[in-house]
Amino acid sequence: MSTPRIVTRSVPQPAFDVLRMSGVHPVLARVYAARGVNTPQQLDTSFSGLAAADRLKNCVAMARLLADAIAAGQRLLIVADYDADGATACALGMMALQSLGAQVEYLVPNRFEYGYGLTPEIVALAAARRPDFLITVDNGIASIEGVEAAHKLGIRVLITDHHLPGAQLPAAACIVNPNQPDCNFPSKNLAGVGVMFYVLLALRAELRTRGWFEGRDEPNLADLLDLVALGTVADVVRLDDNNRILVSQGLKRIRAGRARPGIAALLRVAGRDPARASAYDLGFVVAPRLNAAGRLTDMSVGIECLLARDSGRAAELAAQLDSLNRERRDIEAGMQETARALMERSEPLDAYSLSLYDETWHQGVVGILAARLRERYNRPVIAFAPGSNGEAKGSGRSIPGLHLRDALDLVSKRHPGLILRFGGHAAAAGLTVRSADMAAFETAFEQTVRELLTPADLERVIETDGGLDPDDVSLPFAELLAEQVWGQGFAPPSFLGEFEVVEQKIVGGRHLKLRLRRIAAEPVFNAILFGREAPLPSRVSTVYRVQVNEFNGMRSVQLVLDHWQPGNA
C-alpha cells in the first residue's frame, strides 16, 4: 500500500471563537468547528432539540392509519430486516406498539432463503398469520412486487425505510422515508430505527388527541432511545445534529442503568461496563454480536435478545450471540486469507474498483470482507458469495468519492439484465448477479467507476486535528472525549505527534504496547498499536487518539496509534 497523505482539518476561526467563548474546551472547540459545528446550540443534545415529526413526509398520515388500526383491533405484522438497524427498529416497534395497545407480531426473514426486502415470497409467508397491515422497518422502498402481492391478498402495507428510492415507488398505503421525493425533513440521515421512532412519536401524539390515554398509561417513548442509539450507530449513518441527539439520549439512558436487558447483556458479555458505554461500544462491541445472528442464521435470536424483559433470559441470548460472533470472526479470517491470495495474483492498484468472488465465501460475511478490503486498498469493493439458482450475492462498500448505489444504477441502465437486483446508499449496497456474469459485471463496474473517480480519489488520506499540547494528554481530557458522541461523519478526534519510542513489547500475542515521549524533558505516555508485532524504529511520526484505558480497576490515559511512519532522526 502507498503511504497515505496526512492532512489537518481546517478550523473556521469564527466558529472556533464562538464555541470557545461559550465555554467549550479549547481543543474540543477546535475539533467541533472543523466538523461543521458553528454554534453552541448544535451541541445541545436535549430531547427538545429534535426536528419535529410533522416535518417528515407522511409521518402524521401513517400515524392516523395506525391509530385507526389500533382502535379497530386490527392485526399488525412488522417485517424486519436482518441487520442491527432492522433488528432494533423491529424491537422498538414491537415494544412501543404493544404499549400503545396494538395487536402486533413480527416476522424476520432468513436472508439466505428470502433475500432482502418485502419480496412476494415473504408476503406469502406473512399472509399465513392473517395480518391486516404489514409494516416494513429498514426495508421496503424498493419492494414494488412485494407490495403488489400483498394488495392481491387484501393486506395493506406501511413502509418505513431510509434507503434511497428508485425511479418508481411501491404502491403502499403509506411511505415514510426521509429520502423519498418531496420530503423536506432536515435530517436525510435517519437510520431505519430513527424513522420508526418518528412514526411512533407521531402515533402517540395522534392517540393523545383522540383521548386514547384516558384511563390508560401513556408510554414514555424516550425510554426506548437505547434501541434508537444502537441502530443508528450500527448502521453507520451520518451523525448529523439530529442523529447525535438520538444517540446521546440513548447513551444517557444506558449509562444510567436504564438500558434494555438485552443491550446491557450484550455489553457485559463483551466485558464492557454499561455505566461507561460509548458510541464506540455500540458500533464495535454490541452491533457485531447482534449482526452475527443475521449473518450466520437469522436475526430472530437478536430481536428476542432485544425484546427480553428479564436479565436472565437476556444473558442467555447474549451468550448465543457472542458465540455466533466468534464463529463469524473465524469465517471472516478464512475469507480474508482467500482474498489476500486473490489479490496477490492480480494488480489491484491498477484498478479503480475491486470485484471479488469465491465459491467458498459466506453470503452473510461478504459485507465485512468488502469493508476490510476497502480500508486496505481505498477503492470501492464488492465481494460476492454463491447464492442459489446459479446466482452470486454481492455486498459492496465504497469510498467518499463514489456513491455506490448510483454507480450500480448506472451499470444497470447501461447493461440491462446484468444486475438482477440491487439497492443501498452512498457507502454500502447489495446486489445479485448471475455467477456466469461475474466477469462481465467486473468489467462494467470498473468502467463506470473509472468515469466517476479520479486518481486523487484513490489516494489514501488521513485527516487529523493537528497537534496536541502534552498538558492535554490527561485522564480528564480522555474522559471528556469519551463522553461525546463520535461516529460516521463526525469522526473521533485524532492528533499528530512525533515521539521517541522509550519502550515496546508485544501484548496479547499481536499488539505493541509502547511508552512514548516527545522530548527527553517531557512526560512518558502509554500507547498501543493494534495488529503489529514487529518493533518500531526509535522515533516515529504518528496519528493517534487519546483514550481511557481500564486495567485491573484502574483508569489511565492511553494513546492509540492509528498510523505511524519513521520519524526524523
Order of alpha helices (4+ residues) and beta strands (2+ residues): beta-alpha-alpha-alpha-beta-alpha-beta-alpha-alpha-beta-alpha-beta-beta-alpha-alpha-alpha-alpha-alpha-alpha-alpha-beta-alpha-beta-beta-alpha-beta-beta-alpha-beta-alpha-beta-beta-beta-beta-beta
